[in-house]
Amino acid sequence: MARHGGWGREMKTGYLAMCFWLAGAAMAAAPQAGSSVNAADGRIRVQLMSRHAVTLSSEIPAKISAIPVVEGGSFRRGQALVEFDCSSYRAQLHKAQASLEAASQLLKVDNQLAKYNSVGTLELTQAQGKAKEAAADASYAQTLVSKCSIVAPFDGRVAKRSAAVHQYVNPGIPILDIVDSDSLELRMLVPSKWLATLKPGSRFTVAVDELGASFPAKIERLGAQIDPVSQSILAIGVIDGKAANLLPGMSGWASFK
């Protein structure tokens, strides 16, 4: 009887597992709202993203003295985007430079006296140490002053301003979000079985929802691994040529021939 009961439980467990498997297969076969793949024509949902998107923040505690760019405004590489009130840091730099000059002069005199055995080895060593310490202090002060402004690392536009002029900020506090709107890429998840034919250079057309227009594009590279759950892989494409009206965050459908 015990063996019979165990066999019955095994049959019941197997039956339930089959039911769950069939239900899952039916759900996978049915079209789902918001899916990234259109079962009707094989289109793939795609999103435009900037290759360069950065959140700028201060590296020193200071008060913002100027932000010469506005949200949506464009800028050029090397342009100052944020400037800080660094009067105290510059004063420290001047003090450190003066100390360095004095220590250097003292060391120069001791070196001259050492030629005539008019100064002890200990005094000369101490003078050398003070000169090195003063040089390190001056270098550190110069580094702080160099962080008194944030310059643009690339050509782009301001996506968001998170701080204002006269606001005191600590290191790491977001100030500006900037993006390179000219270097866009198309990101999409494609079925892993497409790897048999989808390669870098494969051409497709992307229809952008926000513009109601289509653009020619091509696959630039494929992801490094397949998602075992969704059986999909990341594909990254680029649009042929330049389109000034395309912006990061737009989305649409990619259609492959």
C-alpha positions in Angstrom: 0.0 0.0 0.0 2.9 2.3 0.8 4.4 1.8 -2.7 1.0 2.4 -4.3 0.5 5.6 -2.3 4.0 6.9 -3.4 3.3 6.0 -7.0 0.0 8.0 -6.8 1.8 11.0 -5.4 4.4 10.8 -8.2 1.6 10.7 -10.8 -0.2 13.6 -9.3 3.0 15.7 -9.1 3.9 14.9 -12.7 0.3 15.8 -13.8 0.5 19.2 -12.1 3.9 19.9 -13.6 2.6 19.2 -17.0 -0.4 21.5 -16.4 1.9 24.3 -15.3 4.2 23.8 -18.4 1.2 23.9 -20.8 -0.1 27.0 -19.1 3.3 28.7 -19.4 3.5 27.7 -23.1 0.1 29.1 -23.8 1.0 32.4 -22.1 4.2 32.7 -24.1 2.4 32.0 -27.3 -0.3 34.7 -26.6 0.5 38.3 -27.6 1.2 40.5 -24.5 0.7 44.2 -24.1 4.0 46.1 -23.7 6.1 43.2 -25.1 9.4 44.2 -26.7 8.7 41.8 -29.7 5.6 42.2 -31.9 4.6 38.6 -32.7 2.7 39.7 -35.8 5.6 41.1 -37.8 8.7 40.4 -35.8 9.4 44.1 -35.0 11.6 44.8 -32.0 11.0 47.6 -29.4 14.0 50.0 -29.4 15.2 53.0 -27.3 17.5 55.8 -28.2 20.2 56.4 -25.7 23.2 58.8 -25.6 26.7 57.3 -25.7 27.8 60.0 -23.3 25.5 60.9 -20.4 27.2 62.3 -17.3 26.1 63.7 -14.0 28.5 66.5 -13.0 29.2 67.2 -9.3 31.7 69.2 -7.3 35.0 67.7 -6.1 35.4 70.3 -3.4 33.0 71.9 -0.8 32.2 75.3 -2.2 29.5 77.8 -3.1 28.4 78.0 -6.7 29.2 81.4 -8.2 28.0 80.8 -11.8 26.2 78.2 -14.0 26.4 79.8 -17.5 24.2 77.1 -19.1 20.5 76.5 -19.0 18.4 73.3 -19.3 18.2 72.3 -22.9 21.1 74.6 -23.8 24.0 73.4 -25.8 27.7 73.7 -25.0 31.1 72.9 -26.5 33.9 70.7 -25.2 36.1 72.6 -22.8 33.5 75.3 -22.0 33.0 76.1 -18.3 29.7 74.8 -17.1 30.0 75.4 -13.4 32.1 77.9 -11.5 32.7 78.0 -7.7 33.6 80.8 -5.3 37.2 79.7 -4.4 38.6 82.8 -2.8 39.6 80.9 0.3 41.3 78.1 -1.8 43.3 80.7 -3.8 44.4 82.4 -0.6 45.7 79.0 0.7 47.5 78.6 -2.6 49.2 82.0 -2.3 50.3 81.1 1.2 51.6 77.7 0.2 53.5 79.3 -2.7 55.1 81.8 -0.4 56.1 79.1 2.0 57.6 77.2 -0.9 59.6 80.2 -2.0 61.0 80.7 1.5 61.9 77.1 2.0 63.6 77.0 -1.4 65.7 80.1 -0.6 66.7 78.6 2.8 67.7 75.4 1.1 69.7 77.3 -1.5 71.6 79.1 1.2 72.3 75.9 3.2 73.6 74.2 0.0 76.1 77.1 -0.4 77.2 76.9 3.2 77.6 73.1 2.9 80.3 73.7 0.3 82.4 75.4 3.0 81.4 73.0 5.8 79.5 75.9 7.5 76.3 74.0 8.1 75.7 70.6 9.6 74.4 67.6 7.8 71.3 67.5 10.0 70.4 71.1 9.3 70.8 70.5 5.6 68.6 67.5 5.7 66.0 69.4 7.6 66.0 72.2 5.0 65.6 69.7 2.2 62.7 68.1 4.0 61.0 71.5 4.6 61.4 72.4 0.9 59.8 69.1 -0.1 56.9 69.6 2.3 56.3 73.1 1.1 56.3 71.9 -2.5 53.7 69.2 -1.6 51.5 71.8 0.1 51.7 74.1 -2.9 50.9 71.3 -5.3 47.9 70.2 -3.2 46.6 73.8 -3.0 47.0 74.1 -6.8 45.0 71.0 -7.3 42.1 72.4 -5.2 42.1 75.6 -7.2 42.0 73.6 -10.4 38.7 72.1 -9.3 37.1 75.5 -8.9 35.3 75.1 -12.3 33.8 72.2 -14.1 34.4 72.2 -17.9 32.5 70.2 -20.5 34.1 66.8 -21.3 32.3 66.7 -24.7 30.0 68.7 -27.0 26.4 68.3 -25.8 23.3 69.7 -24.1 22.1 70.2 -20.5 19.5 67.6 -19.6 18.9 68.7 -16.0 20.0 71.3 -13.5 19.9 70.1 -9.9 21.6 73.1 -8.2 21.5 76.9 -8.4 23.9 79.8 -8.2 24.8 80.8 -4.6 24.0 77.3 -3.4 26.7 75.6 -1.2 27.4 72.1 -2.4 29.5 69.3 -1.0 31.5 66.8 -3.0 29.4 64.3 -4.9 26.2 66.4 -4.9 24.7 66.4 -8.4 24.7 69.8 -10.2 24.1 69.1 -13.9 23.1 66.2 -16.0 24.6 66.5 -19.5 24.2 64.3 -22.6 25.8 64.1 -26.0 22.7 64.3 -28.3 24.7 63.8 -31.4 26.1 60.4 -30.5 23.0 58.2 -30.1 22.7 54.5 -30.1 19.7 52.2 -30.5 19.4 49.5 -27.8 17.1 46.6 -28.1 16.6 43.0 -26.9 16.4 40.5 -29.7 15.6 36.7 -29.5 18.8 34.8 -29.1 17.8 32.5 -32.0 18.3 35.5 -34.3 22.1 35.2 -33.8 22.1 32.7 -36.7 21.6 35.6 -39.1 21.9 38.8 -37.1 25.5 40.2 -37.2 27.3 43.5 -36.8 26.5 45.4 -40.0 23.0 43.9 -40.4 20.7 46.7 -41.6 17.2 47.6 -40.4 14.8 50.5 -40.2 13.7 52.2 -37.0 10.4 54.0 -36.8 10.5 56.6 -34.0 7.2 57.0 -32.2 7.7 60.6 -31.1 8.5 61.8 -34.7 6.3 59.5 -36.7 9.3 59.1 -39.0 11.6 56.2 -40.0 15.4 56.1 -40.3 17.8 53.6 -41.8 20.1 52.0 -39.3 22.5 49.1 -38.8 23.7 46.8 -36.0 27.0 48.0 -34.5 27.6 45.3 -31.9 25.9 42.5 -29.9 25.8 41.8 -26.2 28.3 39.5 -24.5 25.8 37.0 -23.0 22.3 35.6 -23.4 19.6 36.0 -20.8 18.6 32.4 -20.0 15.2 33.4 -18.7 14.0 35.5 -21.7 16.3 33.8 -24.2 17.2 37.3 -25.5 20.4 39.2 -26.2 21.3 42.9 -26.2 21.8 44.4 -29.7 23.1 47.9 -30.2 22.6 49.8 -33.4 23.3 53.2 -34.9 21.3 55.4 -37.3 22.9 56.2 -40.6 24.0 59.8 -40.9 22.8 62.5 -38.5 19.3 63.6 -37.6 19.1 66.8 -35.6 15.6 66.1 -34.4 16.5 62.8 -32.6 16.8 63.0 -28.8 17.9 60.6 -26.1 14.9 58.8 -24.5 12.9 58.5 -27.7 11.7 55.0 -28.6 10.2 53.1 -31.5 10.2 49.9 -33.4 13.1 48.3 -35.3 12.1 46.3 -38.5 14.6 43.9 -40.0 14.4 42.7 -43.6 
